[in-house]
Amino acid sequence: SENITFDSLREAVTKLKDVKIHVIGDTIVDSYTYCTVVGSGSKTPTMSLKYEYQHDYTGGAAIVAKHLAAAGAVVTFSTVLGDDPFSKMVLADLEKSGVRTLPIIDKSRPTTNKNFFIAQNYRMIKVDKVDNRPISEKILTKLSKQISENADQEIVMFSDFRHGIFSKSTIP
């Protein structure tokens, strides 16, 4: 109905080459923990799963930044991360992808992690490690400074995944 074709999409992506984009948003690490069903409890409806392996992926606004860089844009990414192994994984992945990252490390919160436990090709349960409190005034000031110091960006993109950066107090 919108007359969008694959050619028009290819043309739009091609126009991103060398465009300077500053992405600001929530980083999420998406984990997929693969298990085997061992059995279930006889007294409670508790399923027993045997851990097999886990894959962790950069997600949230960080994956938006990676996709833009893969399309040829020159990307700067501002985000809030915890002081934990997930933040180190994300920063290494973004560096490898050519994304210039300006992380703000907040020792009072974890890097957001959404962990799906999968057995027999079914998502059995999802366990989130998340702190959805709005960011502090101090962190908001740092993010605002990062935006103003990168005023040469052609596009500023706010990528909200509802994990603290954007709230009623920070959006204005």
TIGUPA-397462 format. One record per residue: residue number from 1; residue in three letters; x, y, z of N, C-alpha, C in turn. Coordinates in steps of 0.05 Angstrom, whole numbers. Each point is the difference from the previous one (the first is absolute). Layout:
<vexvos>
vexvo pos = NUM; code = ALA; n.east = X; n.north = Y; n.up = Z; ca.east = X; ca.north = Y; ca.up = Z; c.east = X; c.north = Y; c.up = Z;
...
</vexvos>
This chain:
<vexvos>
vexvo pos = 1; code = SER; n.east = 16; n.north = -24; n.up = 0; ca.east = -16; ca.north = 24; ca.up = 0; c.east = 17; c.north = 25; c.up = 0;
vexvo pos = 2; code = GLU; n.east = 25; n.north = -2; n.up = 9; ca.east = 18; ca.north = 23; ca.up = 1; c.east = 19; c.north = 2; c.up = -23;
vexvo pos = 3; code = ASN; n.east = -3; n.north = -19; n.up = -19; ca.east = 17; ca.north = -1; ca.up = -24; c.east = 30; c.north = -2; c.up = 7;
vexvo pos = 4; code = ILE; n.east = 6; n.north = -14; n.up = 22; ca.east = 28; ca.north = -4; ca.up = 7; c.east = 10; c.north = -26; c.up = -13;
vexvo pos = 5; code = THR; n.east = 22; n.north = 2; n.up = -14; ca.east = 11; ca.north = -23; ca.up = -14; c.east = 27; c.north = -7; c.up = 11;
vexvo pos = 6; code = PHE; n.east = 11; n.north = -23; n.up = -7; ca.east = 27; ca.north = -7; ca.up = 9; c.east = 20; c.north = 19; c.up = -11;
vexvo pos = 7; code = ASP; n.east = -4; n.north = 10; n.up = -24; ca.east = 18; ca.north = 19; ca.up = -12; c.east = 0; c.north = 26; c.up = 16;
vexvo pos = 8; code = SER; n.east = -24; n.north = 9; n.up = 9; ca.east = -1; ca.north = 25; ca.up = 16; c.east = 13; c.north = -4; c.up = 27;
vexvo pos = 9; code = LEU; n.east = -2; n.north = -24; n.up = 11; ca.east = 13; ca.north = -6; ca.up = 26; c.east = 30; c.north = -1; c.up = -4;
vexvo pos = 10; code = ARG; n.east = 10; n.north = -12; n.up = -21; ca.east = 29; ca.north = -1; ca.up = -6; c.east = 11; c.north = 29; c.up = -3;
vexvo pos = 11; code = GLU; n.east = -15; n.north = 16; n.up = -14; ca.east = 8; ca.north = 28; ca.up = -5; c.east = 1; c.north = 15; c.up = 27;
vexvo pos = 12; code = ALA; n.east = -19; n.north = -4; n.up = 17; ca.east = 0; ca.north = 13; ca.up = 27; c.east = 24; c.north = -8; c.up = 16;
vexvo pos = 13; code = VAL; n.east = 6; n.north = -26; n.up = 0; ca.east = 23; ca.north = -10; ca.up = 16; c.east = 26; c.north = 11; c.up = -12;
vexvo pos = 14; code = THR; n.east = 2; n.north = 1; n.up = -27; ca.east = 24; ca.north = 10; ca.up = -13; c.east = 5; c.north = 30; c.up = 8;
vexvo pos = 15; code = LYS; n.east = -21; n.north = 15; n.up = 4; ca.east = 3; ca.north = 28; ca.up = 8; c.east = 12; c.north = 4; c.up = 28;
vexvo pos = 16; code = LEU; n.east = 0; n.north = -22; n.up = 16; ca.east = 12; ca.north = 2; ca.up = 27; c.east = 30; c.north = 1; c.up = -1;
vexvo pos = 17; code = LYS; n.east = 12; n.north = -8; n.up = -22; ca.east = 30; ca.north = -1; ca.up = -2; c.east = 12; c.north = 27; c.up = 8;
vexvo pos = 18; code = ASP; n.east = 17; n.north = -1; n.up = 20; ca.east = 16; ca.north = 22; ca.up = 11; c.east = -17; c.north = 22; c.up = 14;
vexvo pos = 19; code = VAL; n.east = -26; n.north = -5; n.up = 5; ca.east = -16; ca.north = 18; ca.up = 15; c.east = 8; c.north = -3; c.up = 29;
vexvo pos = 20; code = LYS; n.east = 4; n.north = 23; n.up = 14; ca.east = 8; ca.north = -1; ca.up = 28; c.east = -26; c.north = -1; c.up = 17;
vexvo pos = 21; code = ILE; n.east = -2; n.north = -22; n.up = 16; ca.east = -24; ca.north = -4; ca.up = 16; c.east = 9; c.north = -5; c.up = 29;
vexvo pos = 22; code = HIS; n.east = -13; n.north = 14; n.up = 18; ca.east = 4; ca.north = -4; ca.up = 29; c.east = -25; c.north = -14; c.up = 11;
vexvo pos = 23; code = VAL; n.east = 4; n.north = -25; n.up = 9; ca.east = -22; ca.north = -15; ca.up = 12; c.east = 3; c.north = 1; c.up = 30;
vexvo pos = 24; code = ILE; n.east = -22; n.north = 6; n.up = 13; ca.east = -1; ca.north = 1; ca.up = 30; c.east = -22; c.north = -19; c.up = 8;
vexvo pos = 25; code = GLY; n.east = 7; n.north = -19; n.up = 18; ca.east = -21; ca.north = -19; ca.up = 8; c.east = 10; c.north = -22; c.up = 18;
vexvo pos = 26; code = ASP; n.east = -20; n.north = -17; n.up = 7; ca.east = 4; ca.north = -22; ca.up = 19; c.east = 13; c.north = -24; c.up = -14;
vexvo pos = 27; code = THR; n.east = 21; n.north = -10; n.up = 12; ca.east = 13; ca.north = -24; ca.up = -9; c.east = -13; c.north = -24; c.up = 14;
vexvo pos = 28; code = ILE; n.east = -5; n.north = -21; n.up = -15; ca.east = -11; ca.north = -25; ca.up = 11; c.east = 19; c.north = -22; c.up = -10;
vexvo pos = 29; code = VAL; n.east = 6; n.north = -19; n.up = 17; ca.east = 13; ca.north = -25; ca.up = -8; c.east = -21; c.north = -21; c.up = -1;
vexvo pos = 30; code = ASP; n.east = -4; n.north = -12; n.up = -23; ca.east = -19; ca.north = -21; ca.up = -3; c.east = 15; c.north = -27; c.up = 2;
vexvo pos = 31; code = SER; n.east = -8; n.north = -16; n.up = 19; ca.east = 13; ca.north = -26; ca.up = 4; c.east = -20; c.north = -22; c.up = -6;
vexvo pos = 32; code = TYR; n.east = 11; n.north = -21; n.up = -13; ca.east = -16; ca.north = -24; ca.up = -6; c.east = 15; c.north = -23; c.up = 13;
vexvo pos = 33; code = THR; n.east = -13; n.north = -10; n.up = 21; ca.east = 12; ca.north = -22; ca.up = 15; c.east = -15; c.north = -26; c.up = -8;
vexvo pos = 34; code = TYR; n.east = 15; n.north = -18; n.up = -13; ca.east = -11; ca.north = -24; ca.up = -10; c.east = 2; c.north = -22; c.up = 20;
vexvo pos = 35; code = CYS; n.east = -22; n.north = -15; n.up = 4; ca.east = -1; ca.north = -20; ca.up = 21; c.east = -14; c.north = -25; c.up = -12;
vexvo pos = 36; code = THR; n.east = 2; n.north = -22; n.up = 15; ca.east = -14; ca.north = -24; ca.up = -5; c.east = -19; c.north = -5; c.up = 23;
vexvo pos = 37; code = VAL; n.east = -24; n.north = -9; n.up = -7; ca.east = -20; ca.north = -6; ca.up = 21; c.east = 8; c.north = -26; c.up = 13;
vexvo pos = 38; code = VAL; n.east = 4; n.north = 0; n.up = 26; ca.east = 8; ca.north = -23; ca.up = 15; c.east = -24; c.north = -14; c.up = 13;
vexvo pos = 39; code = GLY; n.east = -19; n.north = 16; n.up = 8; ca.east = -24; ca.north = -11; ca.up = 13; c.east = -15; c.north = 23; c.up = 14;
vexvo pos = 40; code = SER; n.east = -18; n.north = -8; n.up = 18; ca.east = -15; ca.north = 20; ca.up = 15; c.east = -4; c.north = -10; c.up = 28;
vexvo pos = 41; code = GLY; n.east = -5; n.north = 19; n.up = 18; ca.east = -4; ca.north = -7; ca.up = 28; c.east = -26; c.north = -15; c.up = 4;
vexvo pos = 42; code = SER; n.east = -1; n.north = -19; n.up = 19; ca.east = -24; ca.north = -15; ca.up = 4; c.east = -20; c.north = 14; c.up = 19;
vexvo pos = 43; code = LYS; n.east = 11; n.north = 18; n.up = 16; ca.east = -18; ca.north = 14; ca.up = 20; c.east = -7; c.north = 28; c.up = -9;
vexvo pos = 44; code = THR; n.east = 16; n.north = 11; n.up = -18; ca.east = -6; ca.north = 27; ca.up = -10; c.east = 3; c.north = 0; c.up = -31;
vexvo pos = 45; code = PRO; n.east = -12; n.north = 20; n.up = -13; ca.east = 2; ca.north = 1; ca.up = -30; c.east = 26; c.north = 13; c.up = -8;
vexvo pos = 46; code = THR; n.east = 23; n.north = -11; n.up = 10; ca.east = 26; ca.north = 11; ca.up = -6; c.east = 14; c.north = -18; c.up = -21;
vexvo pos = 47; code = MET; n.east = 7; n.north = 13; n.up = -22; ca.east = 14; ca.north = -15; ca.up = -21; c.east = 30; c.north = 0; c.up = 7;
vexvo pos = 48; code = SER; n.east = 13; n.north = -22; n.up = -5; ca.east = 29; ca.north = -2; ca.up = 4; c.east = 14; c.north = 1; c.up = -27;
vexvo pos = 49; code = LEU; n.east = 18; n.north = 19; n.up = -3; ca.east = 15; ca.north = 3; ca.up = -25; c.east = 30; c.north = -3; c.up = 5;
vexvo pos = 50; code = LYS; n.east = 13; n.north = -13; n.up = -19; ca.east = 29; ca.north = -3; ca.up = 1; c.east = 13; c.north = 21; c.up = -18;
vexvo pos = 51; code = TYR; n.east = 17; n.north = 17; n.up = 11; ca.east = 14; ca.north = 21; ca.up = -16; c.east = 17; c.north = -14; c.up = -21;
vexvo pos = 52; code = GLU; n.east = -1; n.north = 11; n.up = -24; ca.east = 17; ca.north = -10; ca.up = -22; c.east = 21; c.north = 22; c.up = -8;
vexvo pos = 53; code = TYR; n.east = -10; n.north = 23; n.up = -9; ca.east = 18; ca.north = 22; ca.up = -8; c.east = -16; c.north = 26; c.up = -1;
vexvo pos = 54; code = GLN; n.east = 14; n.north = 22; n.up = -2; ca.east = -13; ca.north = 26; ca.up = -1; c.east = 14; c.north = 18; c.up = -21;
vexvo pos = 55; code = HIS; n.east = -16; n.north = 15; n.up = -15; ca.east = 10; ca.north = 20; ca.up = -19; c.east = -10; c.north = 27; c.up = 9;
vexvo pos = 56; code = ASP; n.east = 18; n.north = 20; n.up = 1; ca.east = -7; ca.north = 27; ca.up = 7; c.east = 3; c.north = 18; c.up = -25;
vexvo pos = 57; code = TYR; n.east = -20; n.north = 17; n.up = -4; ca.east = 0; ca.north = 18; ca.up = -23; c.east = -4; c.north = 29; c.up = 8;
vexvo pos = 58; code = THR; n.east = 13; n.north = 18; n.up = -13; ca.east = -4; ca.north = 28; ca.up = 4; c.east = -28; c.north = 7; c.up = -11;
vexvo pos = 59; code = GLY; n.east = -16; n.north = 15; n.up = 17; ca.east = -27; ca.north = 6; ca.up = -9; c.east = -8; c.north = 28; c.up = 9;
vexvo pos = 60; code = GLY; n.east = -26; n.north = 6; n.up = -2; ca.east = -10; ca.north = 26; ca.up = 7; c.east = 10; c.north = 22; c.up = -19;
vexvo pos = 61; code = ALA; n.east = 6; n.north = 23; n.up = 10; ca.east = 10; ca.north = 22; ca.up = -16; c.east = 28; c.north = -6; c.up = -11;
vexvo pos = 62; code = ALA; n.east = 15; n.north = -17; n.up = 14; ca.east = 26; ca.north = -8; ca.up = -10; c.east = -1; c.north = -14; c.up = -27;
vexvo pos = 63; code = ILE; n.east = -20; n.north = -17; n.up = -3; ca.east = -2; ca.north = -14; ca.up = -26; c.east = -10; c.north = 19; c.up = -22;
vexvo pos = 64; code = VAL; n.east = -15; n.north = 20; n.up = 8; ca.east = -8; ca.north = 21; ca.up = -19; c.east = 25; c.north = 14; c.up = -10;
vexvo pos = 65; code = ALA; n.east = 18; n.north = 7; n.up = 18; ca.east = 26; ca.north = 13; ca.up = -7; c.east = 16; c.north = -18; c.up = -18;
vexvo pos = 66; code = LYS; n.east = 2; n.north = -26; n.up = 7; ca.east = 15; ca.north = -19; ca.up = -17; c.east = -12; c.north = -2; c.up = -28;
vexvo pos = 67; code = HIS; n.east = -26; n.north = -1; n.up = -3; ca.east = -13; ca.north = -2; ca.up = -26; c.east = 5; c.north = 25; c.up = -17;
vexvo pos = 68; code = LEU; n.east = -1; n.north = 23; n.up = 13; ca.east = 6; ca.north = 25; ca.up = -15; c.east = 29; c.north = 0; c.up = -10;
vexvo pos = 69; code = ALA; n.east = 18; n.north = -8; n.up = 17; ca.east = 28; ca.north = -1; ca.up = -8; c.east = 4; c.north = -20; c.up = -23;
vexvo pos = 70; code = ALA; n.east = -14; n.north = -23; n.up = 2; ca.east = 2; ca.north = -20; ca.up = -21; c.east = -10; c.north = 11; c.up = -27;
vexvo pos = 71; code = ALA; n.east = -19; n.north = 19; n.up = 2; ca.east = -11; ca.north = 12; ca.up = -24; c.east = 18; c.north = 22; c.up = -11;
vexvo pos = 72; code = GLY; n.east = 22; n.north = 6; n.up = 14; ca.east = 19; ca.north = 20; ca.up = -10; c.east = 0; c.north = 26; c.up = 15;
vexvo pos = 73; code = ALA; n.east = -18; n.north = 4; n.up = 19; ca.east = 0; ca.north = 25; ca.up = 15; c.east = 24; c.north = 1; c.up = 19;
vexvo pos = 74; code = VAL; n.east = 8; n.north = 25; n.up = 7; ca.east = 21; ca.north = 4; ca.up = 20; c.east = -15; c.north = 4; c.up = 27;
vexvo pos = 75; code = VAL; n.east = 1; n.north = -19; n.up = 18; ca.east = -17; ca.north = -1; ca.up = 23; c.east = 14; c.north = 6; c.up = 26;
vexvo pos = 76; code = THR; n.east = -11; n.north = 18; n.up = 16; ca.east = 7; ca.north = 4; ca.up = 27; c.east = -23; c.north = -9; c.up = 17;
vexvo pos = 77; code = PHE; n.east = 6; n.north = -15; n.up = 22; ca.east = -21; ca.north = -12; ca.up = 16; c.east = 4; c.north = 8; c.up = 29;
vexvo pos = 78; code = SER; n.east = -20; n.north = 12; n.up = 12; ca.east = 0; ca.north = 7; ca.up = 29; c.east = -20; c.north = -18; c.up = 14;
vexvo pos = 79; code = THR; n.east = 9; n.north = -12; n.up = 22; ca.east = -17; ca.north = -19; ca.up = 15; c.east = 9; c.north = -1; c.up = 29;
vexvo pos = 80; code = VAL; n.east = -16; n.north = -12; n.up = 17; ca.east = 7; ca.north = -5; ca.up = 28; c.east = 2; c.north = -30; c.up = 3;
vexvo pos = 81; code = LEU; n.east = 23; n.north = -8; n.up = 12; ca.east = 6; ca.north = -29; ca.up = 5; c.east = 6; c.north = -4; c.up = 29;
vexvo pos = 82; code = GLY; n.east = -2; n.north = -25; n.up = 9; ca.east = 9; ca.north = -7; ca.up = 26; c.east = 30; c.north = -5; c.up = 0;
vexvo pos = 83; code = ASP; n.east = 11; n.north = -4; n.up = 23; ca.east = 28; ca.north = -7; ca.up = 3; c.east = 2; c.north = -30; c.up = 3;
vexvo pos = 84; code = ASP; n.east = -3; n.north = -15; n.up = -23; ca.east = -2; ca.north = -29; ca.up = 1; c.east = 10; c.north = -12; c.up = -26;
vexvo pos = 85; code = PRO; n.east = 2; n.north = -27; n.up = -1; ca.east = 11; ca.north = -13; ca.up = -24; c.east = -17; c.north = 6; c.up = -25;
vexvo pos = 86; code = PHE; n.east = -26; n.north = 4; n.up = 2; ca.east = -16; ca.north = 6; ca.up = -23; c.east = 8; c.north = 26; c.up = -13;
vexvo pos = 87; code = SER; n.east = 6; n.north = 20; n.up = 16; ca.east = 8; ca.north = 26; ca.up = -12; c.east = 26; c.north = -3; c.up = -15;
vexvo pos = 88; code = LYS; n.east = 19; n.north = -16; n.up = 10; ca.east = 25; ca.north = -4; ca.up = -14; c.east = -5; c.north = -15; c.up = -27;
vexvo pos = 89; code = MET; n.east = -18; n.north = -19; n.up = 0; ca.east = -7; ca.north = -15; ca.up = -24; c.east = -12; c.north = 19; c.up = -21;
vexvo pos = 90; code = VAL; n.east = -19; n.north = 17; n.up = 9; ca.east = -13; ca.north = 19; ca.up = -19; c.east = 21; c.north = 19; c.up = -11;
vexvo pos = 91; code = LEU; n.east = 17; n.north = 11; n.up = 17; ca.east = 19; ca.north = 20; ca.up = -9; c.east = 19; c.north = -12; c.up = -21;
vexvo pos = 92; code = ALA; n.east = 9; n.north = -25; n.up = 5; ca.east = 18; ca.north = -13; ca.up = -19; c.east = -15; c.north = -5; c.up = -27;
vexvo pos = 93; code = ASP; n.east = -25; n.north = -9; n.up = 2; ca.east = -15; ca.north = -5; ca.up = -24; c.east = -5; c.north = 25; c.up = -17;
vexvo pos = 94; code = LEU; n.east = -6; n.north = 22; n.up = 14; ca.east = -5; ca.north = 26; ca.up = -14; c.east = 26; c.north = 10; c.up = -13;
vexvo pos = 95; code = GLU; n.east = 22; n.north = -3; n.up = 15; ca.east = 26; ca.north = 9; ca.up = -11; c.east = 7; c.north = -16; c.up = -26;
vexvo pos = 96; code = LYS; n.east = -5; n.north = -26; n.up = 2; ca.east = 5; ca.north = -18; ca.up = -24; c.east = -17; c.north = 8; c.up = -23;
vexvo pos = 97; code = SER; n.east = -24; n.north = 11; n.up = 6; ca.east = -19; ca.north = 8; ca.up = -21; c.east = 4; c.north = 28; c.up = -10;
vexvo pos = 98; code = GLY; n.east = 20; n.north = 14; n.up = 11; ca.east = 6; ca.north = 27; ca.up = -9; c.east = -17; c.north = 22; c.up = 12;
vexvo pos = 99; code = VAL; n.east = -14; n.north = -6; n.up = 22; ca.east = -17; ca.north = 20; ca.up = 13; c.east = 17; c.north = 14; c.up = 21;
vexvo pos = 100; code = ARG; n.east = 1; n.north = 26; n.up = -1; ca.east = 13; ca.north = 16; ca.up = 20; c.east = -19; c.north = 2; c.up = 24;
vexvo pos = 101; code = THR; n.east = 8; n.north = -11; n.up = 23; ca.east = -18; ca.north = -2; ca.up = 23; c.east = 9; c.north = 19; c.up = 22;
vexvo pos = 102; code = LEU; n.east = -19; n.north = 14; n.up = 11; ca.east = 4; ca.north = 18; ca.up = 23; c.east = -15; c.north = -11; c.up = 23;
vexvo pos = 103; code = PRO; n.east = 10; n.north = -21; n.up = 13; ca.east = -15; ca.north = -13; ca.up = 22; c.east = 1; c.north = 16; c.up = 25;
vexvo pos = 104; code = ILE; n.east = -22; n.north = 0; n.up = 15; ca.east = 0; ca.north = 10; ca.up = 27; c.east = -5; c.north = -24; c.up = 18;
vexvo pos = 105; code = ILE; n.east = 20; n.north = -6; n.up = 17; ca.east = -1; ca.north = -23; ca.up = 17; c.east = -14; c.north = 9; c.up = 26;
vexvo pos = 106; code = ASP; n.east = -22; n.north = -14; n.up = 6; ca.east = -15; ca.north = 5; ca.up = 25; c.east = 3; c.north = -24; c.up = 18;
vexvo pos = 107; code = LYS; n.east = 16; n.north = 2; n.up = 21; ca.east = 6; ca.north = -23; ca.up = 17; c.east = -24; c.north = -8; c.up = 17;
vexvo pos = 108; code = SER; n.east = -21; n.north = 16; n.up = 0; ca.east = -24; ca.north = -6; ca.up = 16; c.east = -21; c.north = -17; c.up = -15;
vexvo pos = 109; code = ARG; n.east = 5; n.north = -5; n.up = -26; ca.east = -19; ca.north = -16; ca.up = -15; c.east = 14; c.north = -19; c.up = -18;
vexvo pos = 110; code = PRO; n.east = -13; n.north = -23; n.up = -7; ca.east = 12; ca.north = -19; ca.up = -18; c.east = -3; c.north = 8; c.up = -29;
vexvo pos = 111; code = THR; n.east = 16; n.north = -11; n.up = -17; ca.east = -6; ca.north = 2; ca.up = -29; c.east = -25; c.north = -17; c.up = -4;
vexvo pos = 112; code = THR; n.east = -20; n.north = 11; n.up = -13; ca.east = -25; ca.north = -15; ca.up = -4; c.east = 5; c.north = -26; c.up = -15;
vexvo pos = 113; code = ASN; n.east = -10; n.north = -21; n.up = 11; ca.east = 2; ca.north = -27; ca.up = -12; c.east = -27; c.north = -14; c.up = 0;
vexvo pos = 114; code = LYS; n.east = -8; n.north = -9; n.up = -24; ca.east = -24; ca.north = -16; ca.up = -3; c.east = 8; c.north = -28; c.up = -8;
vexvo pos = 115; code = ASN; n.east = -4; n.north = -19; n.up = 18; ca.east = 10; ca.north = -27; ca.up = -5; c.east = -24; c.north = -19; c.up = -4;
vexvo pos = 116; code = PHE; n.east = -1; n.north = -11; n.up = -25; ca.east = -20; ca.north = -19; ca.up = -7; c.east = 11; c.north = -28; c.up = 4;
vexvo pos = 117; code = PHE; n.east = -14; n.north = -17; n.up = 15; ca.east = 8; ca.north = -28; ca.up = 4; c.east = -17; c.north = -16; c.up = -20;
vexvo pos = 118; code = ILE; n.east = 14; n.north = -15; n.up = -17; ca.east = -13; ca.north = -14; ca.up = -22; c.east = 6; c.north = -30; c.up = 2;
vexvo pos = 119; code = ALA; n.east = -22; n.north = -15; n.up = -2; ca.east = 3; ca.north = -30; ca.up = 0; c.east = -20; c.north = -11; c.up = -20;
vexvo pos = 120; code = GLN; n.east = 9; n.north = -19; n.up = -15; ca.east = -17; ca.north = -13; ca.up = -21; c.east = -13; c.north = 21; c.up = -18;
vexvo pos = 121; code = ASN; n.east = 16; n.north = 20; n.up = -8; ca.east = -8; ca.north = 22; ca.up = -18; c.east = -23; c.north = 17; c.up = 11;
vexvo pos = 122; code = TYR; n.east = -4; n.north = 0; n.up = 27; ca.east = -20; ca.north = 17; ca.up = 13; c.east = 14; c.north = 18; c.up = 19;
vexvo pos = 123; code = ARG; n.east = -9; n.north = 25; n.up = 1; ca.east = 9; ca.north = 18; ca.up = 21; c.east = -15; c.north = -7; c.up = 25;
vexvo pos = 124; code = MET; n.east = 15; n.north = -11; n.up = 19; ca.east = -13; ca.north = -10; ca.up = 25; c.east = -5; c.north = 23; c.up = 19;
vexvo pos = 125; code = ILE; n.east = 19; n.north = 18; n.up = 3; ca.east = -2; ca.north = 22; ca.up = 19; c.east = 20; c.north = 21; c.up = -9;
vexvo pos = 126; code = LYS; n.east = -7; n.north = 25; n.up = 7; ca.east = 19; ca.north = 22; ca.up = -4; c.east = 6; c.north = 13; c.up = 27;
vexvo pos = 127; code = VAL; n.east = 25; n.north = 4; n.up = 5; ca.east = 9; ca.north = 12; ca.up = 25; c.east = 15; c.north = 25; c.up = -7;
vexvo pos = 128; code = ASP; n.east = -10; n.north = 23; n.up = 10; ca.east = 12; ca.north = 26; ca.up = -6; c.east = 16; c.north = 10; c.up = 24;
vexvo pos = 129; code = LYS; n.east = 24; n.north = 10; n.up = -6; ca.east = 16; ca.north = 14; ca.up = 20; c.east = -1; c.north = 29; c.up = -9;
vexvo pos = 130; code = VAL; n.east = -16; n.north = 17; n.up = 14; ca.east = -6; ca.north = 26; ca.up = -10; c.east = -5; c.north = 19; c.up = 24;
vexvo pos = 131; code = ASP; n.east = 6; n.north = 25; n.up = -5; ca.east = -6; ca.north = 21; ca.up = 20; c.east = -13; c.north = 23; c.up = -17;
vexvo pos = 132; code = ASN; n.east = -26; n.north = 2; n.up = 2; ca.east = -15; ca.north = 19; ca.up = -16; c.east = -3; c.north = 28; c.up = 13;
vexvo pos = 133; code = ARG; n.east = 14; n.north = 5; n.up = 22; ca.east = -1; ca.north = 27; ca.up = 12; c.east = 9; c.north = 20; c.up = -21;
vexvo pos = 134; code = PRO; n.east = -11; n.north = 24; n.up = 1; ca.east = 11; ca.north = 21; ca.up = -17; c.east = 29; c.north = 6; c.up = 7;
vexvo pos = 135; code = ILE; n.east = 15; n.north = 7; n.up = -20; ca.east = 28; ca.north = 6; ca.up = 5; c.east = 2; c.north = 25; c.up = 18;
vexvo pos = 136; code = SER; n.east = 23; n.north = 3; n.up = 13; ca.east = 4; ca.north = 22; ca.up = 19; c.east = 4; c.north = 26; c.up = -15;
vexvo pos = 137; code = GLU; n.east = -3; n.north = 22; n.up = 14; ca.east = 5; ca.north = 26; ca.up = -12; c.east = 29; c.north = 3; c.up = -9;
vexvo pos = 138; code = LYS; n.east = 19; n.north = -13; n.up = 14; ca.east = 28; ca.north = 1; ca.up = -7; c.east = 5; c.north = -14; c.up = -26;
vexvo pos = 139; code = ILE; n.east = -13; n.north = -23; n.up = -4; ca.east = 3; ca.north = -15; ca.up = -26; c.east = -14; c.north = 15; c.up = -22;
vexvo pos = 140; code = LEU; n.east = -23; n.north = 12; n.up = 5; ca.east = -14; ca.north = 15; ca.up = -20; c.east = 18; c.north = 24; c.up = -9;
vexvo pos = 141; code = THR; n.east = 13; n.north = 12; n.up = 18; ca.east = 18; ca.north = 23; ca.up = -7; c.east = 23; c.north = -10; c.up = -18;
vexvo pos = 142; code = LYS; n.east = 11; n.north = -24; n.up = 7; ca.east = 21; ca.north = -11; ca.up = -17; c.east = -10; c.north = -7; c.up = -28;
vexvo pos = 143; code = LEU; n.east = -24; n.north = -11; n.up = -2; ca.east = -11; ca.north = -6; ca.up = -27; c.east = -5; c.north = 26; c.up = -16;
vexvo pos = 144; code = SER; n.east = -11; n.north = 20; n.up = 14; ca.east = -5; ca.north = 25; ca.up = -14; c.east = 26; c.north = 13; c.up = -10;
vexvo pos = 145; code = LYS; n.east = 21; n.north = -3; n.up = 16; ca.east = 26; ca.north = 11; ca.up = -8; c.east = 11; c.north = -15; c.up = -24;
vexvo pos = 146; code = GLN; n.east = -4; n.north = -27; n.up = 0; ca.east = 9; ca.north = -16; ca.up = -23; c.east = -14; c.north = 9; c.up = -26;
vexvo pos = 147; code = ILE; n.east = -26; n.north = 6; n.up = 3; ca.east = -15; ca.north = 9; ca.up = -24; c.east = 11; c.north = 27; c.up = -10;
vexvo pos = 148; code = SER; n.east = 3; n.north = 18; n.up = 19; ca.east = 10; ca.north = 27; ca.up = -9; c.east = 29; c.north = 0; c.up = -10;
vexvo pos = 149; code = GLU; n.east = 16; n.north = -18; n.up = 11; ca.east = 28; ca.north = -1; ca.up = -9; c.east = 2; c.north = -14; c.up = -27;
vexvo pos = 150; code = ASN; n.east = -20; n.north = -13; n.up = -9; ca.east = -1; ca.north = -13; ca.up = -26; c.east = -20; c.north = 13; c.up = -18;
vexvo pos = 151; code = ALA; n.east = 0; n.north = 27; n.up = 1; ca.east = -20; ca.north = 15; ca.up = -15; c.east = 4; c.north = -1; c.up = -30;
vexvo pos = 152; code = ASP; n.east = 23; n.north = -11; n.up = -9; ca.east = 4; ca.north = -3; ca.up = -29; c.east = -15; c.north = -23; c.up = -13;
vexvo pos = 153; code = GLN; n.east = -14; n.north = -15; n.up = 17; ca.east = -16; ca.north = -23; ca.up = -10; c.east = -23; c.north = 10; c.up = -18;
vexvo pos = 154; code = GLU; n.east = -5; n.north = -15; n.up = -22; ca.east = -21; ca.north = 8; ca.up = -18; c.east = -27; c.north = -10; c.up = 11;
vexvo pos = 155; code = ILE; n.east = 0; n.north = -21; n.up = 15; ca.east = -24; ca.north = -12; ca.up = 11; c.east = 5; c.north = -6; c.up = 29;
vexvo pos = 156; code = VAL; n.east = -19; n.north = 7; n.up = 17; ca.east = 0; ca.north = -10; ca.up = 28; c.east = -24; c.north = -17; c.up = 3;
vexvo pos = 157; code = MET; n.east = 5; n.north = -26; n.up = 8; ca.east = -22; ca.north = -20; ca.up = 1; c.east = -3; c.north = -9; c.up = 29;
vexvo pos = 158; code = PHE; n.east = -24; n.north = 3; n.up = 11; ca.east = -6; ca.north = -9; ca.up = 27; c.east = -13; c.north = -27; c.up = -3;
vexvo pos = 159; code = SER; n.east = 12; n.north = -21; n.up = 11; ca.east = -10; ca.north = -27; ca.up = -3; c.east = -8; c.north = -11; c.up = 28;
vexvo pos = 160; code = ASP; n.east = -26; n.north = 0; n.up = 5; ca.east = -11; ca.north = -6; ca.up = 26; c.east = -9; c.north = -28; c.up = 3;
vexvo pos = 161; code = PHE; n.east = 11; n.north = -15; n.up = 20; ca.east = -8; ca.north = -27; ca.up = 6; c.east = -11; c.north = -2; c.up = 28;
vexvo pos = 162; code = ARG; n.east = -7; n.north = 23; n.up = 12; ca.east = -14; ca.north = 3; ca.up = 26; c.east = 16; c.north = -12; c.up = 23;
vexvo pos = 163; code = HIS; n.east = 26; n.north = 5; n.up = 1; ca.east = 16; ca.north = -10; ca.up = 22; c.east = 15; c.north = 22; c.up = 14;
vexvo pos = 164; code = GLY; n.east = -12; n.north = 24; n.up = 2; ca.east = 11; ca.north = 20; ca.up = 18; c.east = 10; c.north = 25; c.up = -12;
vexvo pos = 165; code = ILE; n.east = 10; n.north = 0; n.up = -25; ca.east = 12; ca.north = 24; ca.up = -11; c.east = -23; c.north = 20; c.up = -6;
vexvo pos = 166; code = PHE; n.east = -22; n.north = -9; n.up = -11; ca.east = -21; ca.north = 18; ca.up = -7; c.east = -23; c.north = -3; c.up = 20;
vexvo pos = 167; code = SER; n.east = -8; n.north = 22; n.up = 11; ca.east = -22; ca.north = 0; ca.up = 20; c.east = -13; c.north = 27; c.up = 0;
vexvo pos = 168; code = LYS; n.east = -21; n.north = 3; n.up = 16; ca.east = -14; ca.north = 26; ca.up = 1; c.east = 19; c.north = 23; c.up = 8;
vexvo pos = 169; code = SER; n.east = 21; n.north = -6; n.up = 15; ca.east = 18; ca.north = 21; ca.up = 9; c.east = 22; c.north = 5; c.up = -21;
vexvo pos = 170; code = THR; n.east = 8; n.north = -20; n.up = -15; ca.east = 23; ca.north = 4; ca.up = -19; c.east = -9; c.north = 8; c.up = -28;
vexvo pos = 171; code = ILE; n.east = -24; n.north = -8; n.up = -8; ca.east = -8; ca.north = 6; ca.up = -28; c.east = 0; c.north = 30; c.up = -6;
vexvo pos = 172; code = PRO; n.east = -10; n.north = 17; n.up = 18; ca.east = 1; ca.north = 28; ca.up = -7; c.east = 28; c.north = 11; c.up = -3;
</vexvos>
